[in-house]
Amino acid sequence: MDRREFLAATAVAAVSPLPKRDPPAQAATRQYIELRRYHLLAGPKQRAFIAFVGDVAIPAMNRAGVSRVGAFTVVFGENEPSLLLVLAHQTLDTVVSLRERLASDTVYARAGAAILDAPMSDPAFVRVETTLLRAFDAMPTVEPSAGAGAAQPRIVELRTYESHSDRAALNKLKMFNAGEVPIFRRAGLTPVFFGETVVGAKMPSLAYMLTFSDLAARDTAWAAFGQDPEWKTLSADLQYRDNVSAISDIILRPTAYSQI
């Protein structure tokens, strides 16, 4: 190749597009999981509020961009009149702007007037507490129960692990991501979500929800989990010792309109 041919080839190479490469694999976006617990007034007001959530609030949340909302009543644990909602958010913006978006929804305002416009002298509910979680890397999105939207009976279990320090909480999170989640699935502890607490009471902590057909299935699955060889190996690893200082456990039943 003479000098003229070399320069021509170089010029062509300079303007030719580079070969296409596959984009690097990216981890799934971790959802934000909002837990709302409404403290209710027993009797007719409790029933009215639960009906309002199913008939009015959840459809409005769906219109506002929250694709799925779970709704649960307590069976065992902290059993006062209450309703627990689980909202799956794709971004923090949908968390902080939801109230404003609902306020601008005229259908919501009209259909929910009896609850939304209740006077201070006759409130529709007592108070609401909110906890915000960020889903684990090992399970980045909420996975609705197979029975969601169906008439089949089921229960869910909500467990919260508190830690004595941020370091201990991060260590427990590391343990879940290191292989604990697949062990749950194999044992029959079917998860709905796992999340680390971003905002809420009794931090640092994490929470997760499991779904079962009934209490007998729950007991069988937890027994299988405790005997799993990989769980025994993981739980015996000294690096994961002393990272949970308190555990709370609630058994809930989905409402007929729960989307999770």
Buried (B, 14 or more C-beta within 10 A) or exposed (E): EEEEEEEEEEEEEEEEEEEEEEEEEEEEEBBBBBBBBBEBBEEEBBEBBBEBBBEBBBBBBEEBBBEBBBBBBBBEEEEEBBBBBBBBBBEEEBBEEBEEBBEEBEEBBEBBEEBBEBEEEEEBBEEEEBBBBBBBBBBBBBBBBEBBBEEEEBBBBBBBBBBEEEEBBBBBBBBBBEEBBEBBEBBBBBBBBBBBBBEBEEBBBBBBBBBBBEEEBBEEBBEBBEEBEEBEEBBEEEEBEEBBBEEBEBBBBBBEBBBB
